[in-house]
């Protein structure tokens, strides 16, 4: 196994999960409680990576983050380096690609919390933010953890989007999924089998944890 790619994969999966926990929870809380007409548009945009081909999404991100795009030029002026073909660019792509795997479970879990408990917290003087942190999230922790596990596991297996944006640079943007592809291309089947088996076992473990959490929610 390529241990450098293994370390990079864990770093990307961990950073993506943390970023979506911070960014996805407020969005999920809004989706779970709002009656705005814009809700359905936002939900559609969140779910778009589920149906859009990864290479297409990767192409748009490559164009949007490239050095000739407005965002790319701003990034270049601030850092002096391009955002594409770096870990940072790969992280941005991974966060956008994994948005539905975090936000949808978060939203479902937050929406399932008894509305009367939330209103009782308001009556006791808690602000909406305090209610979210002290009442809603503790009651919805199983669904939130499910979203985090799905995000982490899906990031570990990503290929198309991060390949388009990050390239396949050993030690910089080469993840385990890319290592398997490279091993097969180079006819190193033994190495490809070893990495693939570990990825399969990890996927089964992640799905087992998700199923356990779902059974716990159903039993409760």
C-alpha positions in Angstrom: 0.0 0.0 0.0 1.1 3.6 -0.8 1.3 4.9 2.8 1.8 8.5 1.6 -1.4 8.3 -0.4 -3.0 6.6 2.7 -2.0 9.6 4.9 -3.2 12.1 2.3 -6.5 10.3 2.0 -7.2 10.4 5.7 -6.2 14.1 5.8 -8.6 14.9 3.0 -11.4 12.9 4.5 -11.0 14.4 7.9 -10.7 18.0 6.6 -13.8 17.5 4.4 -15.8 16.0 7.2 -14.9 18.8 9.6 -15.6 21.5 7.0 -19.0 20.1 6.2 -19.8 19.7 9.9 -19.2 23.5 10.4 -20.8 24.6 7.1 -23.4 21.9 6.7 -25.1 22.1 10.1 -26.3 25.7 9.8 -27.5 25.0 6.3 -29.3 21.8 7.5 -30.8 23.7 10.4 -32.2 26.3 8.0 -33.6 23.7 5.6 -35.2 21.8 8.5 -37.1 24.8 9.8 -37.6 27.3 7.0 -40.8 27.7 5.0 -39.1 29.9 2.4 -39.9 29.4 -1.2 -36.2 29.2 -1.9 -35.9 26.0 0.2 -36.6 23.7 -2.8 -34.0 25.4 -5.0 -31.4 25.1 -2.2 -32.3 21.4 -1.7 -31.9 20.8 -5.5 -28.5 22.5 -5.5 -27.4 20.5 -2.5 -28.5 17.3 -4.2 -26.9 18.1 -7.6 -23.7 16.3 -7.0 -25.7 13.0 -6.6 -26.8 13.1 -10.2 -24.1 15.1 -11.9 -21.3 13.1 -13.4 -18.1 13.6 -11.3 -16.0 14.5 -14.3 -18.5 17.2 -15.3 -18.5 18.6 -11.7 -14.8 18.4 -11.7 -14.5 20.2 -15.0 -16.7 23.1 -13.7 -14.6 23.3 -10.5 -11.4 23.2 -12.5 -12.6 26.1 -14.6 -14.0 28.0 -11.6 -10.9 27.6 -9.4 -8.3 28.0 -12.2 -5.8 30.9 -12.3 -7.8 32.7 -15.0 -11.1 32.7 -13.1 -12.0 35.5 -10.7 -11.6 33.3 -7.6 -8.4 31.9 -9.0 -7.0 35.3 -9.6 -7.9 36.5 -6.1 -6.3 33.4 -4.6 -3.2 33.9 -6.7 -2.9 37.5 -5.5 -3.2 36.5 -1.9 -1.0 33.4 -1.8 1.1 33.6 -5.0 0.2 30.0 -5.9 -2.7 28.5 -7.9 -5.6 26.8 -6.1 -5.9 24.0 -8.6 -3.6 20.9 -8.4 -3.1 21.5 -4.7 -4.5 20.0 -1.5 -6.5 23.2 -0.9 -8.2 23.0 -4.3 -8.9 19.3 -3.8 -10.4 20.1 -0.5 -12.8 22.7 -2.0 -13.8 20.1 -4.6 -14.3 17.4 -2.0 -16.5 19.7 0.2 -18.8 20.6 -2.7 -19.0 17.0 -4.0 -19.8 15.6 -0.5 -22.4 18.3 0.4 -25.4 16.0 0.0 -23.9 13.2 2.0 -23.6 15.5 5.0 -26.5 18.0 4.6 -29.3 15.5 3.8 -28.7 13.3 6.9 -28.2 16.4 9.0 -31.5 17.9 7.8 -33.4 14.7 8.3 -32.2 14.3 11.8 -32.8 18.0 12.8 -36.3 17.9 11.3 -37.2 14.8 13.3 -36.7 16.6 16.6 -40.0 17.3 18.4 -41.0 20.9 17.6 -42.5 21.3 21.0 -39.2 20.8 22.7 -37.7 23.6 20.6 -40.6 25.9 21.4 -40.3 25.1 25.1 -36.6 26.1 24.9 -37.6 29.4 23.4 -40.2 30.0 26.1 -37.4 29.4 28.7 -35.4 32.2 27.1 -32.9 30.4 24.9 -32.0 32.0 21.6 -32.3 30.1 18.4 -28.5 29.4 18.4 -28.6 28.3 22.0 -31.5 26.1 21.2 -29.7 24.5 18.3 -26.6 23.8 20.4 -28.2 22.8 23.6 -31.4 21.0 22.5 -31.6 20.2 18.8 -28.1 18.9 18.2 -28.0 16.7 21.3 -31.3 15.1 20.3 -30.2 14.7 16.6 -26.7 13.4 17.3 -27.2 10.0 15.7 -28.3 11.5 12.3 -25.4 14.0 12.5 -22.9 11.3 13.2 -24.4 9.3 10.3 -23.8 12.3 8.0 -20.2 12.6 9.2 -19.5 8.9 8.6 -21.0 8.9 5.1 -19.0 12.0 4.3 -15.7 10.5 5.5 -16.3 7.2 3.8 -17.3 8.8 0.5 -14.3 11.1 0.5 -12.0 8.1 1.0 -13.4 6.6 -2.2 -13.5 9.7 -4.3 -11.8 9.7 -7.7 -13.2 11.7 -10.6 -13.8 15.1 -9.0 -10.6 15.3 -7.1 -8.6 13.9 -10.0 -9.9 16.7 -12.2 -9.1 19.4 -9.7 -6.1 18.0 -7.9 -4.4 16.0 -10.6 -2.5 12.9 -9.6 0.7 14.3 -8.0 2.5 11.8 -5.8 2.8 13.1 -2.2 0.7 16.1 -3.0 -2.7 15.1 -4.4 -2.5 11.4 -5.0 -5.1 9.5 -2.9 -5.7 5.8 -2.4 -8.2 5.6 -5.2 -5.7 7.1 -7.6 -3.1 4.8 -6.3 -5.3 1.8 -7.3 -5.8 3.2 -10.7 -2.0 3.8 -11.2 -1.2 0.3 -10.0 -3.6 -1.2 -12.5 -2.3 0.9 -15.3 1.3 -0.2 -14.4 0.1 -3.9 -14.1 1.0 -3.9 -10.4 -2.1 -6.0 -9.6 -0.9 -7.3 -6.3 -0.6 -3.7 -4.9 -3.9 -2.8 -6.4 -5.6 -5.8 -4.8 -4.1 -5.0 -1.4 -5.3 -1.4 -1.4 -8.7 -2.4 -2.9 -9.3 -5.0 -0.1 -8.6 -2.4 2.6 -10.9 0.1 0.9 -13.6 -2.6 0.7 -13.3 -3.5 4.4 -13.4 0.2 5.3 -16.6 0.7 3.3 -18.2 -2.3 4.9 -17.3 -1.0 8.4 -18.7 2.5 7.6 -22.0 1.0 6.3 -22.2 -1.2 9.3 -21.9 1.8 11.6 -24.5 3.7 9.6 -26.9 0.8 9.9 -26.3 0.5 13.6 -27.1 4.2 14.1 -30.2 3.9 12.0 -31.5 1.0 14.1 -30.8 3.1 17.2 -32.8 6.0 15.8 -35.7 3.6 14.9 -35.7 2.0 18.3 -35.7 5.3 20.1 
